[in-house]
Amino acid sequence: MADEAADAKREGQIWDGVHGWVCLRLCTCYLHTNHPPSFATKFVDTRLAQPQPGHDIIQSFINHGLSRDQLIQEITLQILAGADTTATVIRMALLHLIANPPSLRNFLAEIDNALHVAKGNLSPATKNGGIITTAEALTLPYLQAVVREGLRIYPLTGLVGKQVPVGGDTVHGYKLPEGTVLGQNLWGLCRDKRTWGADADIFRPERWLPGKDVESQARVKEMTGVQELVFGYGKYQCLGKNLAVMELGKVFFEVSLLLFRKEDELPRPEGSTSTAAIR
């Protein structure tokens, strides 16, 4: 029992901290060794030597005065925390969307309408092939519903945990001794029928579209609070949450254009319907 308690305490200590701090420590140690330059180091050095400024998040970091070491730390953090997680959500959300004709129909209809309405929320640049801005993406309710439902149906992480502080704590009447690692099952939270209803296992973006009544809006607010736990909470919240949401909105908008323009190239899961028939 003593060994198990010690193991639990050590595991909890690993979780206790912001992953950005962990990344900072890892990068700092790496920078002062004789190992060959990492991808992040090579990338940053190339960008700093580049005569013309770029048009990406790294250039924004440079413009705000980050040092070379800080840039390397940021690049490493993006690789560790923001690559596979976001990509997995994109793949799984698209799979559910393409395999769900009613949802796909509603999604494409909103994008089609936004592109062709004379006085809509999209700028002429976006309508003519430019990349949609984050502000524009946020004005498309069904697009945002698809993003939220994708994060719900396939959370970024499955099981996360935090260590009970010194002195212990009480959670919902359960006394937890200090050092205990309290796990949070995001898969369970995001499929709990008490929150999501009887169709909790079904991909249905419409659940995120509130009516005008107070009860409906309150329900969406409650669901949003639960769904956003996939990014953590408080000081442990994912540092890249806003970036991930921004990326998802942009990607799904661009994919919708692919569905319109390259109908024959779209992979279709068994039993799904072509987008031409849907429209």
N, C-alpha and C positions, 0 to 999 in steps of 0.2 A: 504493500500500500504506500509505503514511504517513497519507493522508487517511482510509482505511478504519479504520486503527488508532485514529486520533483520534475518528472517529465512534463506534466501538465503546466507547471509553473514556467518551465523553460519555453514550452510552446507558446504560452501566453505572452511571454516577454518578446517573442519574435513578432507577434501580432501587434504589440503595444508600440505604436509609432506611426507616423505618416510615411507612406511609401516614397514620397519625395525626399524625405530625410535619409531614408535607406539608400536611395539612388545617389544622393549627394555624397554619402560616405563611400559608397562603392567607387564612384567616379574619382573622388579625391585620392583614394588609395591607388587606383589604376594609373592616374596621371603621374604619380611619383615613382613608378617602377620602370624597369628597362624593357618591358614588353614591346613588341612591334606596335605601331599606331593602330588604334581601333578604327572601325568604320566611322564612328562619330568624330574621332579626331581628324581623320582624313577629310571628311565632309566639311567640317568647320574650317579647317585650314584652306581648303579650296575656295570656299565661299568668301573668306576674309581676303584672299588674294585676288578675288574676282573684281575687275575694274568697274563693271556695271552692277548696280543693285538688282536684287531679285524681286520677285513679287510673291512672297510666301511668308509663312509664320517665322521662319528663321530670320528673314530680313526685318520683320517687326521686332524681334529680339535684339538684333544689331542696332536698329534705330533707337531703341530704348536704352542703349548703353551697356548691354551685357558684355562681360569680359569673355575671353577665349575659353577659360575653364568653365564659366557658367554656361556658355553655349554648348559645350561638350556634354555637360550634365543634363541640359534640357533635351538634347538629341537622344541621349541614352534613355532618359525617362520616357520619351515618345516611343522608342522601340520596345521597352520593357512593358509599358502599361497601355499603350494606345494602338497597338497594331492588331494582334490576333483577336483581342476582345471585340473591337468594333467590327472587324471583318467578319467574325462569326455571326454577330447580330445581323449584319447586312445579308449574309447568305441565307440564314434561317428565315428572316422576315420576308425576303423575296420568294423563297420556296413556298411559304404559307400564302403569300399574296397571289402568286401565279396559279397555285392550286385551288384558289378560292374564287371562282368566277364572279359572284356578286360583289365581293370586296374589290376585285381587280377592276370591274366595270365602274364602280363608284370612284375609285382612285383615278382612273384614266379620264373619266368625265370631268372631274374637278380640274385636272391639269389642262385638258383640252379647252375648257371654258376660260381658264385664266389666260391662256395663250391667245385666245381669239376675241376676248371682250375688249372693246376699244378703250374704255376707261376703267381698266382693272388695276390690280395692285402690282402687276409686273411692269417693269420699265421697258421701253423700246429695245434697249440693249439686250435684256434677257429674252424677250420675244424673238429677237433676231439671232439667237444662238449663243448669247453670252451666258456665263455661269450665274445662276440665281444667287442673290445675296441672302444672308441669314434673315434679314428683316423681311424680305419678300417671302421666304419659305414659311415664316411664322404666320403669315396671313392666309395660308392655305390649311384650313381646319382638317380636312381629310388626310392630307399629307402628314400633319402632325399626329393624327390619330394612328396612322400606320406605323410611325416611328415609336409611339408609346406602346402600341400593341405588340410590336416586334420585340421591344425590350421586356415586355411582360411574358410573352409566350416562350421566350428563350433568354433568360437573364444572363448578364455578362459573366457572373460567377455563380456557382451553385451553393457552396457552403462557406460562410465567413464566420470569424469568431473574434471575440475580445476578452481580455482578462479582467476578472473581478478585482477591484482595487483592494488596497490594504484595509483590513477591518471587515471585509465582506460586504454583502449587499442583499437586499430583498427585492425580488422581481415577481410580481403577480402572486405574492404570498409565499414564494419559495425562497428559503434562506440559502444563499450561496456563499461558501467560504472563500476567503481571499485566495487568489492564485488560480481559481477555477477558470477554465476557458469556456465561455458561453457561446455556443454555436447558433448561427442564424441561418435557417434553411430558406434561401430565396426562392428555390423552386416551389417549395410548399406555400410560401406566402403569395406567390404569383399565380397559384392554381387553387387557392382557398375559395371554396364556393360561398363562404360567408361574406366574402368581399366582392367576388366577381360574378356570383350567381350560378345557376345550374349549368350554364355553358362555359364555365371557367376553362375547360380544356380546348375550347374552340377559338380559332383566330377570328376575331370579329371587331374590327376597328370602330364600328358604330357605337360601341359601348362608351367611347371617349367623346361623343358628340352630345353635349347636354341640351336639354330643352330649355324653354324660357322659365319653367317653374322652379321654385326655390329647392324643392326636394331633389330634382334631377341635377341641379348644379352642385348641391351639397354632396351628392353621391360621387360625381366626377372628382370633386375636391378630395374626398376620402380615398378614392382609387389612386389619384395622383400621388398622395402621400405615401401609399404603400409601394407603388411602382418605383418611385424614386429611391427607395431603399436599396435598389440594385447598385446604386452608386455610393452606398454608405451614408453616414450621417454625421453632422457636427464636424469636429476637427479631423475626423477620419474619412470625411467625404472624398471621393475620387477627385484628384486635382484636375483631371481632364474631362470632367462631366460636361461642361459647356462646349468644349471642343468636340466631344463625341456627338452631342446632340446637333451641333452645327453640321458636322460631317454627314450624319444620317439624313438630315433634311436635304442637303445638296445632292447626295448620291441617289436618293429615291426620285428626286425630280429629274435628274439626268437619265436615270433608267427608264422613266416613263417616256422620255423622248425616244429611247431605243426601241421601246415596245411599239411606238407609232411608226418609226421609220424603217425598222428592220424586222418586220413581222415574221418573215420566213426563217430568220436566224434564231428566234426565241426558243430555248429548250422548254418542252412542255412535260410536266410530270404526268404519269399515267392517269387517265380519267379526267384531266383538265380540258378546258376548252380554249381554242385559239382566240387571240385578242380581237381578231377581225369579227368573229362570230359574236363575241361579247359586246362589241361596240354596235 
